[in-house]
Amino acid sequence: MKINPIIPIWLMAILCIGMLAMKRRGVWNYIRQILIVVLIFAMNLRIMVFSHDVPKKELNIDVLFVIDNSMSMLAEDFDGEGRRIDAVKDDCEYIMDMMQGCRFSVISFGNYAYRLAPYTSDKDVIMSIIKSLEGQTQYYAQGTSLNLPFPLMLDALKKDAEQNEDRVQLVYFFSDGEITSKGEKLGSYSDAKEYVFSGAVLGYGTEEGGRMKVRTYEGDDYGVPSYMKTRDKSGKKVDAISYIDEKNLESIADDLGIEYYHVEKSTTLRDVLGDIDEYIDEYATEGLTGTEGYVETYYWFAIPIAALLIYDLIYYKRRVRE
C-alpha cells in the first residue's frame, strides 16, 4: 500500500480541523460531520493498494531519463539536508507511476556517459538501475561536464524516432547544472529538439549549496563515507560545497524546447506532470489486464461521503419545512 496525496497532508489536516471547529448542533449531526471530514481526509490521501490484475494502458510514448551521477549530486541540500541523488530517484519513480504503460530508458553521466538501459516497459528493471546510482568516488571523479550525455542522448532519440515512427519521445534531464571540468563550456543541445515531444529539465540543489559525503575508493563501505574536503584561500582544509547552476539548466531546456523547473521539494513534480493527462490518452492503445501494480481506492470513500451528504440534504430540507 502507498499514498499519493492530492493536497499536501499538512494543509488538508488544517482544513479538516477548520471544518470540525464549525461544530453542528446535536450529537448525531456532529457525528455525521466528523465522519464526512474523516472520509474526505482519507480520500485525499489517495491510498493505492497492490493488485495482480491492474488495467493498464499501453502508451505510444518513450521516456528518456538523463541523470547526472557526478559527485556533486551527493550534496545534501534538497528540501533541508536530503541528498540530491535520492530526490532524483524518488522523482523518477513518481514519473513512472504517473506514466504507466510507457517505455523508459536511462542515460547517466559523471566522468563518462553510459546508456544503462534501452527502452523497456519493465519498471522494476529501470528502478533497480536508477537506485544503484551513487555518484563518483572522491579520487575517481574528474570534474563534471554537461556535454558528456548529449551524443548518447541524440543517438538514442534519433534511432528510436527512425525505428518507431508512431511513438513520441519525452526527455527528463536531472542535474544540478554544475560544470567543474576545467575550461569546459556548455555546448548546444538544439540538434535533439526535433525528436523531443515534451519533458522537462529538472534542477536540484540550492544557491547556498550543500556538502558532499563521498566514498574515497570504489570498494569503500557505503555506511561510512566522509565529507569531501577542499582548501580555502589561506590553505586551510574546509568542506567542499556544491551549488546549483540554473543558467546552464535553463539553456539546455531552451535548446530542447521544454520547460525548466527548480525542484526544491518532493511536491514539485506534481506541477511538472500536472498537464500530462491532456496528451496521454491521445497516445494510448487498447488496455491490457492481468498486470501487477497499484490501484486507486478513493472511490471507496467517495460513496459513503455522497450518501452522508444526501442524508444531510434531506434532513435539513425537512427541518426547513417544519
N, C-alpha and C positions, 0 to 999 in steps of 0.2 A: 504494500500500500504506500502511496505517496500523495502529497498535496501540491497544488499549483494555484495559490490564491489569486482571485481576480483583483480584489482590493487588498493592499498590504494588511496583514493581520492586526498590526498595532492600530491602524486607522479604523478598521472595521470594529475592533474592540471598543474604541472611543465612541463610535456611532451607536453601537449596541447599548453601551452604558447610558448614553443620552436617551435612547428610546425607552429604556427601563426606568429612567428617572421620571418620565412623564406617566406616573402611576395612575391606572384606572381605578375607579370606584368599584368596590365589590370584589370579593375573594376570587370567584370564578372568572370574572373579567380580567383580573390581573394575572391569573394563572395562564389564561389564553395568551395574554400579551407576552409573558415570559416564554411560552412555547414557541410563539411566532419568531421572537428575537433569536432564540437559541437555534431554531431551524435556519433562519437567514444567515447566521454566523457560520453554521455548518455548511450550508450551500456555497457560501463564498470561498470556503477552503478548497473547493473543487477536489474532493477526495477521489483518488483514482485507485482502483483495485486490479490486481493481476488476473488475467484470464488467458486460457488456452484457445479461445475462439473469438478473436477480435476481428470485426470487419475492417478491412484495410484497402485503401485506395492505392492503386499503382499510379504514380505520377511520372509524367514525362519530363522530369526535372533532375538535373545533375548538379550537385553542390560540391564545390571545391573549397576545402579548408586550407588556408595558407597560414601556418603557425610559426611565429618567432620563438625559437627554442634556445636563444642565446642566454648567456649568464644573467643579463640584466632583467630577464623575465622572472628571475627568482627574487627580485626586490619585493620587500614587504611593505607595500603602501597601497594595497587595494582595500577600499572601504575600511580603513583603520590600519591593521597590521597584517592583512592577508596577503599571500603571495600572488603575484600577477598570473603566473602559470596555472595556479589552481583555479583562479577565476575563469581563465580561458577554457580549462577542462569542463567546468560546470556549464559554461555558456555553449560549448559545442554540444554537450548532451541535451541542453534545453532546445537548441535549434533542431536537433534530430528528432526530439519528441514532438515538436511542433510540425515537422515536415516528414512524418512517417509515410513511407511509400516512395520517397526519393532515393536516388543513389548518391553515395558520398565517396569522396576521395580526399587524401591528406598529403600535403607537402609541408615539410618542416625545414627550417634553416637556422644555422648557427655559424660554425666555421664553414660548413658546406650546406648545400640544399639537397634534400632527398625526397623522392616520391615514395612515401611509405605505404601507400595502398592505392590500387586502381579503383575505379568506380565500382561500388558494391552497395547493395541494399541491406547488408548484414551489419546492423548497428553494433552488435557485440564485438565484432572484429575491429571496427573503426574506433570504438571507445577504448578497447584494450591497447591499441596503438597510441591513442592520444594520452591516455593515463600514464603511459610509460615515459612521456617526455619530462625530463628533469633538468634541462639546461646543460651547459658545458661545465666541465671541471675547471678549477681555477688555473691550473697550469696547461690546460689543453685549449682554453679559449684564446682566440687570436684577434678579437675585435669583431664588431658587428657591421655587416653590410646589408642594406635593404635591397641591393641589386641582385643578390645571390638567387632568390627564388624565382625571379622573373623568367629566365629561359625555360625552366621546367614548367612553370605555370603556363606560359604561352604555348608550349608544346602540348601540354595536356588538354588545354582548351581547344586548340586547333584540331588535334586528332579526334577529339570527341565530337566536335562540330561536323567534321567530314564523315565520320562513321555513323552518326546518329542525327540526321537532319531534322527529325521530328521532335527532338528534345531541346530544351532550353537549359542554359548554364548559369548558375549563381556562384558568386565568389564571396567568401567571408575571409577577410585578411586580419589576423590578430597580431598586434605588435605594440611596443612602447614607442616606436619611431626613432629610437636612438641609433646613430651611426657613430661607431667608435673606431672603425678602421682608419688608419692614418691616410690623409689625402683623399678619402672616399667622398664622392658627391652622389646624391641621389639621381639616378637615371630616369628615363621616361617609361611609363607602363602603358602608354597610349596605344601601342600596337595590339594589345589584348582587348581593347574596348569593343571591337566589333563582335567578339564572341561572348561578351558578358551581358546577360539579360537583366540581372539585378544582383543584389547582395549588399555588402557594407564593408567598410574599413573600420575596425574596432580598436580603439586606443586604450591602453592600460597604463596606469601609473599617475603620478602627480607632479606638479611643478616643484613641490617641496622635496620630492624624491624619497627613495627608500633604500635601506641597507640590503645587501645580498648575502644570504647564508649559503655558502657553496662548499662542495667537496673539493679536496685537494687533488686526489687521483681517482681514476675510474673505479677502482676496487674499494674505495672508502665506504664505511658503514654509513648508510643514509641517515641513521639516527644521530650522528654526532658531527655534522658539518659545522664550519665556523664562518664568521662574517669576513668577507673579503676586505683586505686592507690596502691602503694606498698611502702616499706620503704628501703632506701639505707643503706649503712653500718653505716652511722652516725645516723640512726634512723629518718632521715627526710623523709616526705611523698613526693613521686615523681610519675609521671605517669608510670604505668606498661607497659613494651614493650614485644611484641611477635615477635619471629624470626622464619624464615623457617629453617627446618632441612632436607636438601636434602638427607643426608645419609640414614635416615630411609625410605624415599620415594623410593630411588633407590633400597634398599634392598627388599621392597615389590614388586617392578616391576620385579626384578630378580627372586624372588620366583614364581611369576605368569607367567613368560615368556613373558612379554610385555614391552613396552618402557616407560621410564620416561621422562616427559617434564616439564620444569620450565615455568609456564605460567606467563609472565611478562606484556603482552599486549593483547588486545582483538583480535588481529590477529593471535595469536599463534595457535589457534585451527585449522586454515586453514592448517598449516603444519602437525598437528596431523592427520587430516582426508584427507590429500592430496591423498592417495592411496586407499581410501575406495571404489571407483568405480571399482577397479580391482576385488573385490570379491563379491560386492553387487549383480551384475547380476547373478552370479553363484547360489545364493540362492533365486532368485526371482521366484514366481509362476505367474499365469496369472494375467493381470492387471484388475483393477476394475475402474468403473467410477461413477459419482454421489456423490463423496465425497467432503467435503469442504476443502479448502486450498488455497495456493498461487501458481500462475502460472507465468512462465518466460515471459518476453516481449522483450528480447534482439533482437530477430529476426525482430521485428518491425523496429528497427534501422538498422539492417544489410542489409535489402532490399534496402532502399534509398542510403546507403553507396555504395553498389555494383553498383547501377545504375549510381551514380555520377562518380565512378571510371571508369566504362565502357565508359561513355561520355568523360572523360579526355583522356582515351587511344585513342579513335577515333579522338578526337580533335588534340592531339599532333602528331599522325601519319600523319594526313593531313598537318599539319604545316611543318613536316619534308619533305614531298613530294614536298611542294611548295618551 
